[in-house]
Amino acid sequence: MQTDQVKGQLDLLLLGVLRAGSRHGYAVISDLRERTGGTFDLPEGTVYPALHRLQDGGLLASDWEYVAGRRRRVYRLTDAGRVALVEGHQRWRSFAGAVDSVLHGLTVGAPATGAGAGATGAVAMGAVTMGGLA
Amino acid sequence: VSGSGDPAVAGDSPVEEYLDRLLAAAPGPPREVRALLAEAEDHLRDATAAGVAAGLSRLAAEHQAVARFGPVRSVTTAEARRQALPVTALARQIVASGLLLGGVAGLAVGVSGLLAAVMGAVGGSTFIVDISRSTHLAPADCARWLAQDPTAHSCYQAALSDWTAEVVGFRLVAGVLGGLALAGYFLIRHRWTRRQRFGTLPAAVIDTLAVTLFGLSGLWTLGLGVDWLAHRHNGAGQWLAAAPVALAVAGYYGIRVVAELRRAPT
């Protein structure tokens, strides 16, 4: 379940990680894993096509560097990427706030059934993601 | 680099085996494949080094790095999906490219209208339009044209004035529409870029289309202008006002095509 949630917000998460500065793929993924408290559990190799897609869309740019005899691609946010990040963050806050307003009063960790259990998970995921972008 | 002492490059190295399988299965043009492979190798080497630093044996660290990277199929499927061009994306590219080319064409027609106005002012209306003296001009039209141009001394002069104004006016309208098309192009580029949806047809396609479109238009109008100058004497200006603008735009795109051909790998 959490993997699907991460996939749904992967672009936003990647933009959020790169907001702090340029990074190569391994550093992006490591940072993402640390900042999401280990929630990120996608196959790491599938992040690269996502980075390439963001670059195709003009939200990221990249440069090749040589480190220890290896070619290394370093990604950075473009101006369009910063705009997309701000807008995506606002959309996410609006969505998470709407979900939270419906679930207000529920105690996380208490026995939950049906849709409530899934929705509680979504709020928990929202907290993790917000932390990653804040 | 070779040698059985370095498990990172040995035949039984999980990382090497993984990279071999990724190379064989990776989709796309060679440059994209090489880029993906270089990134995957860089990632797997870093992950292996981190595992070794954490106390794992090199072999165990490589196994862990490969496992975390995910199956080759999941990576290549995601990459192929990225490279695929959906119909909607193609439609967006055609719309964006059409607005760009249409806008440039409209502006070119508008500039030719300005040029026609200058030519008409210098060479007279008969340089822009050709109305035979024997042409029957309806009295009702004459009345309307004379009302629009009180300085005209005859229906013929008023007709020349009206037709010239039409030649210039319609082209200026086309220029305004071209400007609007370009504004639309920049608007959707701004909006679609933010949504990661912006794209145009490849530059080589657009530039080749432009060279063909404007080049043929320029040659055609130039031919008509020269022909009218030689055989009809009047009205050649309407064509000669369009030809240099079209040929100038064709020349600009031609330079771009040549530059692209020089950049293209041989």
Chai-1 contact restraints between the chains, C-beta under 6 A:
chainA,res_idxA,chainB,res_idxB,connection_type,confidence,min_distance_angstrom,max_distance_angstrom,comment,restraint_id
A,G25,B,E39,contact,1.0,0.0,6.0,A-B,restraint_1
A,G25,B,H43,contact,1.0,0.0,6.0,A-B,restraint_2
A,Y26,B,H43,contact,1.0,0.0,6.0,A-B,restraint_3
A,Y26,B,D46,contact,1.0,0.0,6.0,A-B,restraint_4
A,P43,B,G70,contact,1.0,0.0,6.0,A-B,restraint_5
A,P43,B,S74,contact,1.0,0.0,6.0,A-B,restraint_6
A,E44,B,R68,contact,1.0,0.0,6.0,A-B,restraint_7
A,E44,B,F69,contact,1.0,0.0,6.0,A-B,restraint_8
A,G45,B,F69,contact,1.0,0.0,6.0,A-B,restraint_9
A,G45,B,G70,contact,1.0,0.0,6.0,A-B,restraint_10
A,G45,B,V75,contact,1.0,0.0,6.0,A-B,restraint_11
A,T46,B,G70,contact,1.0,0.0,6.0,A-B,restraint_12
A,T46,B,S74,contact,1.0,0.0,6.0,A-B,restraint_13
A,T46,B,V75,contact,1.0,0.0,6.0,A-B,restraint_14
A,T46,B,A78,contact,1.0,0.0,6.0,A-B,restraint_15
A,Y48,B,E39,contact,1.0,0.0,6.0,A-B,restraint_16
A,P49,B,A78,contact,1.0,0.0,6.0,A-B,restraint_17
A,P49,B,E79,contact,1.0,0.0,6.0,A-B,restraint_18
A,P49,B,R82,contact,1.0,0.0,6.0,A-B,restraint_19
A,H52,B,R82,contact,1.0,0.0,6.0,A-B,restraint_20
A,R53,B,R82,contact,1.0,0.0,6.0,A-B,restraint_21
A,G57,B,Q196,contact,1.0,0.0,6.0,A-B,restraint_22
A,G58,B,T193,contact,1.0,0.0,6.0,A-B,restraint_23
A,R70,B,D42,contact,1.0,0.0,6.0,A-B,restraint_24
A,R71,B,A38,contact,1.0,0.0,6.0,A-B,restraint_25
A,R72,B,D42,contact,1.0,0.0,6.0,A-B,restraint_26
A,R73,B,E39,contact,1.0,0.0,6.0,A-B,restraint_27
A,A80,B,T193,contact,1.0,0.0,6.0,A-B,restraint_28
A,V83,B,R194,contact,1.0,0.0,6.0,A-B,restraint_29
A,A84,B,R194,contact,1.0,0.0,6.0,A-B,restraint_30
